[in-house]
């Protein structure tokens, strides 16, 4: 296995800087690359993302993890910009992912342009990864962990209160911060449209796709993952339910190994990505 090195980069994002980490076992020779997309309250250094990125890099894959510009989190993992989190939207995250992909394929992240591209997304990041993969033919492999199957996650009463108050209070369990999320996200959801239809996007996917979901997921029901897998191309979609696993597969923040369930998810994901990406180089 290759010895991985880490470099840090910053790009201009929709709501502010996008902090990017690149882990690679070799930087001058072209190789497959995988972009890791965090979820709603996640960030590039949360829990399982750094050890998973290390696993990918040791397997010969360039691993690119990054903070969405609307994550509110700085490069050191501090929740420094709650006002950016408050204004974050799905559209902003899709634009940020576009920015990172374009920088990577142009050779602008300290590594040679990749020979093939994969995406891994967790929770809301899984939904974003599906939407991106459905419109970017350069994506040759997709892995989703506990992915959402719809962008509208709130009931009618919550949305009415959100609209009347002009914000929705979201609590960060890790920091205790209560952040008033603006109606930008609500208005985007209510506009809807095909650009944010995750299920329809899933139905258009043709690349190899591994759908991983904890059977005991307390945040995104396992049935949502099953539905997504059923929407995928039967010839290229693999459904992997994980017994005795919740939304983060037993991991927390900070990462405290051993975490056997998460490590099994790592194993399955790295193997799947390797088979899909190296066979297409």
Backbone torsions as a table, in degrees:
resi	resn	phi	psi	omega
1	UNK	NA	145.5	-177.7
2	UNK	-74.4	150.2	173.3
3	UNK	-85.5	123.1	-172.8
4	UNK	-91.0	144.2	170.7
5	UNK	-116.4	157.6	-177.0
6	UNK	-118.1	132.6	171.1
7	UNK	-127.7	151.9	-177.1
8	UNK	-119.0	141.4	-174.7
9	UNK	-140.2	165.1	176.3
10	UNK	-139.8	133.8	178.1
11	UNK	-120.9	159.8	175.2
12	UNK	-81.9	119.4	-179.9
13	UNK	-106.6	-175.0	-175.3
14	UNK	-66.6	-40.3	-175.6
15	UNK	-114.1	4.6	-177.0
16	UNK	152.9	-165.0	-178.7
17	UNK	-66.4	148.3	169.5
18	UNK	-107.3	112.5	177.1
19	UNK	-86.7	128.4	-171.3
20	UNK	-124.2	132.7	171.4
21	UNK	-109.5	134.3	177.4
22	UNK	-123.1	120.1	176.2
23	UNK	-111.7	128.3	-176.4
24	UNK	-150.2	144.6	175.8
25	UNK	-85.8	-8.8	177.1
26	UNK	-163.6	137.3	-171.8
27	UNK	-111.3	-22.0	-176.3
28	UNK	-93.7	-22.1	-178.3
29	UNK	-97.6	133.4	179.4
30	UNK	-61.3	141.5	179.1
31	UNK	-156.0	167.1	176.3
32	UNK	-62.6	153.8	177.2
33	UNK	-133.1	147.5	177.3
34	UNK	-127.9	129.9	175.4
35	UNK	-98.7	134.4	-176.5
36	UNK	-108.3	123.0	-172.1
37	UNK	-112.3	116.6	-178.6
38	UNK	-79.8	171.1	-176.1
39	UNK	-97.6	-162.2	-168.9
40	UNK	-55.0	-52.4	179.6
41	UNK	-106.7	14.9	-177.0
42	UNK	-88.3	179.7	176.0
43	UNK	-163.1	167.0	-169.0
44	UNK	-61.4	-26.3	-177.2
45	UNK	-102.3	9.4	179.5
46	UNK	-67.2	131.9	166.1
47	UNK	37.1	-104.4	-170.1
48	UNK	-82.6	-8.2	-175.6
49	UNK	-66.9	-48.2	179.3
50	UNK	-61.5	-45.1	178.3
51	UNK	-66.1	-32.5	176.3
52	UNK	-67.6	-41.9	177.6
53	UNK	-61.4	-39.4	176.5
54	UNK	-61.4	-41.7	178.3
55	UNK	-60.3	-44.6	178.6
56	UNK	-60.8	-45.9	-177.6
57	UNK	-64.0	-39.1	178.4
58	UNK	-67.5	-23.3	177.9
59	UNK	-85.4	4.6	176.9
60	UNK	92.6	11.6	-179.6
61	UNK	-107.9	134.8	172.0
62	UNK	-71.7	124.0	-178.4
63	UNK	-106.8	123.7	-177.5
64	UNK	-118.1	112.8	175.6
65	UNK	-118.2	151.6	-172.7
66	UNK	-157.6	156.4	172.3
67	UNK	-91.3	123.4	169.4
68	UNK	-54.2	145.7	-179.2
69	UNK	-63.4	-21.2	177.4
70	UNK	-98.5	12.0	178.4
71	UNK	-69.2	-26.7	-175.7
72	UNK	81.1	1.2	-173.9
73	UNK	-108.4	138.3	179.8
74	UNK	-88.8	-178.9	-174.6
75	UNK	-63.8	-21.7	179.8
76	UNK	-91.6	0.1	178.5
77	UNK	90.9	11.0	179.4
78	UNK	-92.7	141.6	179.9
79	UNK	-80.8	75.5	-169.9
80	UNK	-86.4	-28.5	-171.8
81	UNK	-124.1	69.6	179.7
82	UNK	-60.3	-27.4	-179.4
83	UNK	-66.5	-27.9	176.4
84	UNK	-74.2	-41.5	175.0
85	UNK	-58.7	-40.1	-177.2
86	UNK	-62.3	-28.0	-176.9
87	UNK	-104.2	6.1	-175.4
88	UNK	-70.1	147.8	177.9
89	UNK	-139.9	168.0	174.3
90	UNK	-62.1	-41.9	-180.0
91	UNK	-61.0	-39.4	177.8
92	UNK	-63.6	-39.9	-179.3
93	UNK	-69.3	-38.7	176.2
94	UNK	-63.4	-39.5	178.2
95	UNK	-66.4	-39.8	177.3
96	UNK	-63.0	-44.0	178.5
97	UNK	-62.0	-41.9	175.1
98	UNK	-54.6	-45.0	-177.8
99	UNK	-60.8	-44.1	-178.8
100	UNK	-68.6	-42.4	178.3
101	UNK	-59.2	-46.8	-177.5
102	UNK	-64.3	-40.1	177.7
103	UNK	-63.6	-40.7	-179.6
104	UNK	-64.6	-49.7	-175.8
105	UNK	-70.0	-20.1	177.1
106	UNK	-86.2	-0.8	-178.4
107	UNK	77.8	23.3	-175.1
108	UNK	-95.6	10.2	-179.3
109	UNK	-119.4	29.7	174.0
110	UNK	78.9	10.7	176.1
111	UNK	-135.5	159.9	176.9
112	UNK	-63.7	149.1	175.1
113	UNK	-52.0	135.8	-173.9
114	UNK	-71.9	155.9	176.9
115	UNK	-81.3	-25.6	176.8
116	UNK	-159.1	159.6	-173.9
117	UNK	-124.2	139.4	172.3
118	UNK	-130.4	161.0	176.9
119	UNK	-127.0	140.9	168.8
120	UNK	-127.1	126.3	179.9
121	UNK	-131.6	139.0	178.7
122	UNK	-110.1	132.4	173.8
123	UNK	58.4	-121.5	176.5
124	UNK	-60.3	-34.2	175.8
125	UNK	-62.9	-28.1	174.0
126	UNK	-66.5	-41.6	175.7
127	UNK	-62.7	-42.4	177.5
128	UNK	-61.7	-41.6	179.6
129	UNK	-62.8	-40.0	178.2
130	UNK	-63.0	-47.5	-179.4
131	UNK	-60.3	-41.6	180.0
132	UNK	-68.5	-46.3	-176.0
133	UNK	-60.5	-32.8	-177.3
134	UNK	-69.1	-18.7	-178.3
135	UNK	-119.5	6.1	-179.6
136	UNK	-123.8	101.6	-176.2
137	UNK	-66.8	-9.5	177.7
138	UNK	-75.6	-16.5	179.5
139	UNK	-78.1	117.1	-174.4
140	UNK	-105.6	-7.0	177.0
141	UNK	-157.7	144.9	-177.4
142	UNK	-136.2	134.2	171.7
143	UNK	-128.0	127.3	175.7
144	UNK	-118.4	136.0	176.6
145	UNK	-112.4	116.6	176.4
146	UNK	52.3	43.1	-174.4
147	UNK	-71.2	144.6	171.2
148	UNK	-74.4	148.5	178.9
149	UNK	-106.0	-1.2	179.3
150	UNK	-152.3	148.2	-179.8
151	UNK	-82.0	-23.4	-179.6
152	UNK	-86.3	104.9	-174.1
153	UNK	-109.4	6.2	-169.8
154	UNK	-122.5	144.2	179.8
155	UNK	-78.8	171.6	-173.7
156	UNK	-62.7	-39.7	-179.1
157	UNK	-65.3	-41.3	178.7
158	UNK	-63.9	-41.8	-179.0
159	UNK	-68.0	-35.9	177.7
160	UNK	-64.0	-46.0	178.1
161	UNK	-62.6	-41.1	178.2
162	UNK	-57.6	-45.6	-178.3
163	UNK	-67.6	-43.0	-177.2
164	UNK	-68.3	-40.0	-177.7
165	UNK	-82.9	-21.4	-177.5
166	UNK	85.0	2.9	177.0
167	UNK	-163.2	162.3	175.0
168	UNK	-123.4	123.3	-179.8
169	UNK	-76.0	123.4	177.8
170	UNK	-118.1	126.2	-178.5
171	UNK	-97.4	129.6	173.5
172	UNK	-87.5	107.0	-176.3
173	UNK	-62.1	-28.4	-177.8
174	UNK	-72.4	-40.1	-174.4
175	UNK	-107.7	-16.3	-176.0
176	UNK	82.5	-3.5	178.9
177	UNK	-64.7	139.8	170.9
178	UNK	-108.8	115.7	-173.8
179	UNK	-111.0	123.0	177.6
180	UNK	-79.5	102.8	-178.7
181	UNK	-76.9	128.3	-176.6
182	UNK	-69.3	174.8	179.4
183	UNK	-81.4	3.6	177.5
184	UNK	-55.7	-45.2	-179.2
185	UNK	-67.9	-43.6	178.8
186	UNK	-59.1	-46.1	-179.8
187	UNK	-63.2	-36.9	177.5
188	UNK	-64.9	-43.8	178.9
189	UNK	-61.3	-44.0	-176.9
190	UNK	-69.2	-29.9	173.9
191	UNK	-66.8	-35.2	177.9
192	UNK	59.9	-139.0	178.7
193	UNK	100.3	164.6	-174.6
194	UNK	-63.8	-25.2	-177.0
195	UNK	-64.3	-22.3	-178.7
196	UNK	-116.0	16.9	-179.4
197	UNK	-89.8	95.9	-174.6
198	UNK	-67.0	-42.8	-178.9
199	UNK	-62.6	-43.4	178.1
200	UNK	-63.3	-40.2	177.6
201	UNK	-62.2	-40.4	178.3
202	UNK	-59.2	-36.5	180.0
203	UNK	-69.9	-16.0	179.6
204	UNK	-96.2	-5.5	-176.6
205	UNK	-70.8	138.6	177.5
206	UNK	-122.7	-14.9	-178.7
207	UNK	-77.7	162.3	173.7
208	UNK	-56.2	132.0	-175.6
209	UNK	-136.2	123.2	175.7
210	UNK	-105.0	118.2	-178.8
211	UNK	-103.9	108.5	-176.8
212	UNK	-108.4	133.2	-178.7
213	UNK	-152.6	133.5	175.3
214	UNK	-71.3	132.9	-178.1
215	UNK	-64.2	-28.6	-178.4
216	UNK	-106.9	29.6	-179.3
217	UNK	-59.8	122.1	-177.5
218	UNK	-89.9	-9.3	-176.7
219	UNK	-108.7	-43.7	177.9
220	UNK	-124.3	107.7	-174.2
221	UNK	-55.5	144.8	-178.4
222	UNK	-59.7	-28.8	178.4
223	UNK	-61.0	-29.6	178.2
224	UNK	-66.9	-39.3	175.8
225	UNK	-66.9	-40.9	178.1
226	UNK	-60.7	-42.6	179.3
227	UNK	-61.9	-42.5	178.2
228	UNK	-61.6	-46.5	-179.2
229	UNK	-60.0	-37.5	179.7
230	UNK	-68.3	-25.7	178.4
231	UNK	-77.3	-22.1	-176.4
232	UNK	-72.4	167.1	176.7
233	UNK	-64.8	119.6	-177.1
234	UNK	-57.8	-28.7	-177.5
235	UNK	-75.8	-19.3	-173.6
236	UNK	-129.3	3.2	-177.9
237	UNK	-108.0	132.8	177.8
238	UNK	-120.2	128.7	179.3
239	UNK	-98.1	125.2	-178.5
240	UNK	-128.2	90.1	172.9
241	UNK	-75.2	142.4	-177.5
242	UNK	-114.4	111.2	-178.9
243	UNK	-65.4	148.8	175.3
244	UNK	57.1	34.8	-177.5
245	UNK	-129.3	138.6	174.5
246	UNK	-97.1	-154.8	-171.1
247	UNK	-67.6	-29.3	-178.5
248	UNK	-115.4	18.4	173.1
249	UNK	56.0	37.2	176.6
250	UNK	86.2	-3.8	-179.0
251	UNK	-88.4	154.0	173.1
252	UNK	-135.6	-172.3	177.2
253	UNK	-125.1	126.8	1.9
254	UNK	-76.1	167.2	178.5
255	UNK	-64.5	127.3	179.6
256	UNK	-131.5	89.2	-179.3
257	UNK	-70.8	159.5	1.0
258	UNK	-82.3	146.9	174.2
259	UNK	-127.9	83.6	-167.7
260	UNK	-59.3	-36.8	-178.9
261	UNK	-67.3	-47.6	178.7
262	UNK	-61.3	-37.5	-179.3
263	UNK	-68.4	-30.9	173.6
264	UNK	-67.7	-37.2	175.7
265	UNK	-64.5	-41.1	174.6
266	UNK	-55.7	-50.4	-176.6
267	UNK	-56.5	-49.5	-177.5
268	UNK	-64.4	-38.9	-177.2
269	UNK	-70.7	-45.0	179.8
270	UNK	-64.0	-41.8	179.0
271	UNK	-63.2	-45.7	-179.4
272	UNK	-62.1	-46.8	-179.3
273	UNK	-65.3	-40.4	179.0
274	UNK	-61.4	-44.6	-179.9
275	UNK	-63.8	-39.0	-176.5
276	UNK	-77.4	-40.5	-171.7
277	UNK	-86.5	-39.8	-179.2
278	UNK	-73.8	-27.5	178.7
279	UNK	-71.8	-14.2	-176.1
280	UNK	-109.3	7.0	180.0
281	UNK	-81.8	NA	NA
